[in-house]
Amino acid sequence: MPSAEDGPAISRLIASSPPLDTNSAYCNLLQCTDFRETCVVAERDGEALGWISAYRPPATPDRLFVWQVAVHSAARGEGLALKMLEALIARPAAADATMLTTTITEDNQASWGLFEAFARRNGATLTRAPRFEQDAHFAGAHATEWEARIFPLPTFRTETETHS
């Protein structure tokens, strides 16, 4: 799990990972603190090489929404993003989530490949539908964001659950 001290490194990683939208440093600090149970930072030799920001939407608490996935160019091709997603859904903060959702632009083939591989690996189905449309929601300034839904998520039992 990230900490506030990871905030600057996360901001740099996201900025170096187009086409991700850059967030304010403050937003990244909030993710590293208030949402740390549903975010993942992967480090090697003290350098942040991977990041997933996610949260449980209050209106749909059975879902886990993945906001961003970033992998540093030095770690691409190592399966790091998939390992981080697996680690995320195995956490107690995701234990009762039944669906993973995210939004992806049509041309982001790396993200589509990641989430399709995740669904296959977990015996789940990936469906997609427009969530935020280019003209209606972005006034033409951003491509349509397609919502990917992966269902069902595997269930993991924590150590305390298996001994109760």
Salt bridges, closest charged atoms under 4 A:
GLU47 OE2 - HIS72 NE2 3.62
GLU78 OE1 - ARG44 NH1 3.22
GLU86 OE2 - ARG121 NE 3.90
ASP96 OD1 - ARG56 NH2 2.96
GLU106 OE1 - ARG128 NH2 2.46
GLU145 OE2 - HIS142 NE2 2.76
GLU147 OE2 - ARG131 NH1 3.27
GLU147 OE1 - ARG149 NE 2.67
GLU159 OE2 - HIS163 ND1 3.33
